Amino acid sequence: MDLATAAQYRSSFLFSATA
């Protein structure tokens, strides 16, 4: 997995969990 993709996925996950 690419680092950029992993970072984007993590950001999306955190955003969804926080929302």
N, C-alpha and C positions, 0 to 999 in steps of 0.2 A: 504493500500500500504506500502511496506517495505521501510525503509529509504534509504537503499542502492540502491534499484530500482529507487526511486524518484531522488536521486542524479545523478544516471547514465542517467536517462531520461532528467533531467535538463541540464546536461553537453552536451548531444547530441543535445538538442534543441538550446542551446547557440552557439554550434559549427556550427550548420547549419545556424543559423541566422547571425553569424559573417562571414562565408565563402562567 
